[in-house]
């Protein structure tokens, strides 16, 4: 089980929850969230995500990650204008926030 803030993932059963509510994620959405949560607090580059989630080093589309990220944010209830879970670090990558305000 991977737990960060109020999000839990069970990689074995491929199930996800936000609080007590189960969130239905597609295979790629789950893999994207898992890749970010597994390294919560760290910046994960888009290249790393393409390798881990899409098993490729070439870009099928420059918007692939953005599209999936938008779906994930909606499902998790994370506002892209004021994200509390997944933050875009411009020019670097994405970070799943730990909720620790003392960084």
N, C-alpha and C positions, 0 to 999 in steps of 0.2 A: 504494500500500500504506500502510495506517495501522497503526502498531505502538505499543503502550503496554504496559509490563510484559512479560508473556509472551503477550499476545494480539495476533494479527495479523488484519487485515481487508483483503481485496482488493475494493474497491468495484466494480471493472470486472467481475469474475467472480462477485461476491456470495458469496465463500467466506470462512470464518473458521477460525482455528486457535487453540488454547490450547497453547502449547509446540509439539510436533510432531503433536498430535492434531487432526484436523479436526473442527469442531463444526458440526452441521447446525442452522441457524437459519431460522425462517420469514422471510418478507419483512418483516413488522413488527418482529420481533426483531432482524433484521439492521439495519434502519433505526434502531431505538432505540439499539443498541450503537454504530453509526456516528456518530449524533448526539452521543453522550456522549464517545466516543473522539476525535472531531474537535476537541473542546474539553477534552481531558483536563486535570485540575487546576482547572478552572473549574466553578462551580455553574451548572447548566442548569435553569431553572425548568420546572415542569410545563406551563405555558402555552406555553413555547417548544417543548417536546417535542410537545405536541398539534399545534401549527402545522407543525413540521418532519416529524414521523413520520406523523401522521394527517391532515395537510392541512386542519385545521379549527381554529376558535377557540372552538367550543362543546364542552362535555363530553358525550359520549354516555353515559358512566358515570364516576362518580368513582373507580372501581377499574380503569379500563382500563390505565393505566400500571402500577399495582401488579401486576396479573395478568401482564402481559407481562414486567415486571421479575422477578417470581418465576420464570417459565420461563427467562429468560436466566440468572439467577443459578444455577439448577440445572444448566443445560447447561454453564456455564463453571466449575462447581464452586466457586462463591463463596458462603460461608456468610452468610446474611442477618443472623445474630446477631453475627458478627464479620467483616464484609466487608473484603476486601483489594482488590477491584476497583471495585465500585460502591457508593458510600456515599450514604445518604439524609441530607440536611442538613435537619433538621426545620424546617418553615415556610418553606423556601427552594427546595429542589429536590434534584437528584441531581448527583453528581460522580464521574467516572471517575478513580480515583486514579492518579497517575503513578508511585507506588512510591518517590518521593523522600521520605525520612523527615526531611528538614531544612526542611520547610515552616514 
